[in-house]
């Protein structure tokens, strides 16, 4: 079965420190990977995606993610965290072998940035 | 300009009622979706729909039905509301459901449904 795992329910980081939000996946076929952010009482906002090519993908608000095929991971990173980065982050994957092309979602990771 | 909009933002109703949530996108997308986010923030796809095909998540009760008057709108009708229907419902859209699956989905702000 195809799945996405976000192993950490919550990640706490001090402002100014680097942050990593982890995501691993299990799919058949080529994965198409996405990160979204959800601020409190808001909808999901697209951050970045990996389709093909360079394994390091840069996205909105200074975030980036690295696709690692051997480790089946797509961790979200930022060199220096801001308090305003505090939010809920979702990883999602779609596979080239799924004719429905529906996204498979992780459970979300709550990121807390402390001043 | 709002890309994907939903109305109402909040909906409080009694069990057994029938209600609708409206969704509109001005992105020119061909495919629209409805998601349910429960109290633990899990996201569950309910439907995806373009002008050719409706794909229904088999776990969605048939009390829920999407209706699309045109390509820019996908409304969600819910009959005989139950307590367990309380959740946040998100509409989303993308260019094509196909296109090798690479298209990004864009989300509306959500509708918080509370069933009393």
Interface residues (C-beta under 8 A of the other chain):
Chain A: X32 X34 X36 X38 X41 X42 X43 X44 X45 X46 X49 X51 X88 X90 X94 X95 X96 X98 X100 X101 X102 X103 X105 X107 X108
Chain B: X4 X40 X41 X42 X43 X45 X48 X55 X90 X92 X97 X98 X100 X101 X102 X104 X105 X106 X107 X108 X109 X110
